[in-house]
Amino acid sequence: MAKHFDVIVVGVGAMGSAATYHLARRGKKVLALERYSIPNEMGSSHGITRIIRLAYYEHPSYVPLLIRAYELWRELEQQCSQQLLHVTGSVDSGPPGSPTFEGARVSCTIYDLPHEILTSAELKKRFPGYALPTDHHAVYQPEGGFLLPERCIIAHVTLAQSHGADVRACERVLGWEPTGKGVQVVTNRATYEADRLVVAAGAWISQLVTCLAALVEPERQVLAWFQPLRPELFSSKRFPVFNVIVEEGRFYGFPVFDVPGFKVGRYHHLRESVDPDKMLREFNHRDENVLRGFTKRYFPAAAGPTMAMKTCMFTNTADEHFILDFHPKYPQVVIASPCSGHGFKFSSVIGEILADLVENGNTRHDISMHRLDRLTARPN
């Protein structure tokens, strides 16, 4: 007979590892299944550093989730006895009227977040590594910074195991089906049963939840690390993380940390929709030139030799907001968050939300913006 669990979690990246931890600490008998290693560089949950910021330009309703996410990251740090969140301050910049600058300012105003409005010249004077266009303004928010994604996943998994979770890597889920009020999950190694299922499979989610096939789009993303010509300007003590919009697109970046190089990426890099099983995982000169050209123009003191490049994936929805909801046909199945390239920072609180949905059928957190029906509703 198939082994039975309270909950099976499919995918042990950012969201799945956090959900496994929150469910296990509540006393649930949890099985977590990951097709690759834990952690791995195949999906969307790697890259050494990930931005976390309170001045959220994407939409003000994210701010309460972020406030709780910060609390949970610091709680996780206490429990695993290591630093996972590094505070550097954050910069959201663009011309007046641009969504990056205006959205960040609105979020700070609504939630009374400490912040400063700086001109490009003022920003450069305070943080000399920046050389943004003269017409730019920036929201500087002192509590922004970065997380260590691989270590965050390891912490969530290790603590989940200490609470009794059964976590299995290198085991691919081939499919699942409802069994009355529960589910049966078939992998390349075994068959399991559970009362509830959480699908947190990232770029592969539409392979397991087929109703999402037309609603989510995996996209190839590339990151680069360039050795600064003046390293002292790009240390974590002198260089805040950033999101900026310039004529070349919207870019984000980090100080030097843990490995050589100033880290930079462009949102929706070359707008390459991909099959996650066939994506080009090698980088090329075109990838490098996009990121080097931006760095040379706006952070010239960082535009030294290339130290590393990596690929990852976004999994985008049409409105670039998350999906946190039940399966439209099977209420015993929870769908966990294709995050459109900005979800890692939320994974601590999303883990709590997913545990709430599994345990109670609802959550105290406002996730109305992330319900599935917003993407499936037909106009009258």
Stockholm file with secondary structure:
# STOCKHOLM 1.0

chainA/1-380         MAKHFDVIVVGVGAMGSAATYHLARRGKKVLALERYSIPNEMGSSHGITRIIRLAYYEHPSYVPLLIRAYELWRELEQQCSQQLLHVTGSVDSGPPGSPTFEGARVSCTIYDLPHEILTSAELKKRFPGYALPTDHHAVYQPEGGFLLPERCIIAHVTLAQSHGADVRACERVLGWEPTGKGVQVVTNRATYEADRLVVAAGAWISQLVTCLAALVEPERQVLAWFQPLRPELFSSKRFPVFNVIVEEGRFYGFPVFDVPGFKVGRYHHLRESVDPDKMLREFNHRDENVLRGFTKRYFPAAAGPTMAMKTCMFTNTADEHFILDFHPKYPQVVIASPCSGHGFKFSSVIGEILADLVENGNTRHDISMHRLDRLTARPN
#=GR chainA/1-380 SS CCEEEEEEEECCSHHHHHHHHHHHHTTCCEEEECSSCSSCSSSSSCSSCEEECSSCSSCTTHHHHHHHHHHHHHHHHHHHTSCCEEECCEEEEESTTCHHHHHHHHHHHHTTCCCEEEEHHHHHHHSTTCCCCTTCEEEEETTCEEECHHHHHHHHHHHHHHTTCEEECSCCEEEEEEETTEEEEEESSCEEEEEEEEECCGGGHHHHSGGGTTTCEEEEEEEEEECCSSGGGGSTTTCCEEEEEETTEEEEEECCCSSSSEEEEETTTTCEECCTTTCCCSCCHHHHHHHHHHHHHHCGGGCCCEEEEEEEEEEECTTSCCCEEECSSCTTEEEECCCTTCCGGGHHHHHHHHHHHHHHSSCSSCCGGGCTHHHHCCCC
#=GC SS_cons         CCEEEEEEEECCSHHHHHHHHHHHHTTCCEEEECSSCSSCSSSSSCSSCEEECSSCSSCTTHHHHHHHHHHHHHHHHHHHTSCCEEECCEEEEESTTCHHHHHHHHHHHHTTCCCEEEEHHHHHHHSTTCCCCTTCEEEEETTCEEECHHHHHHHHHHHHHHTTCEEECSCCEEEEEEETTEEEEEESSCEEEEEEEEECCGGGHHHHSGGGTTTCEEEEEEEEEECCSSGGGGSTTTCCEEEEEETTEEEEEECCCSSSSEEEEETTTTCEECCTTTCCCSCCHHHHHHHHHHHHHHCGGGCCCEEEEEEEEEEECTTSCCCEEECSSCTTEEEECCCTTCCGGGHHHHHHHHHHHHHHSSCSSCCGGGCTHHHHCCCC
//
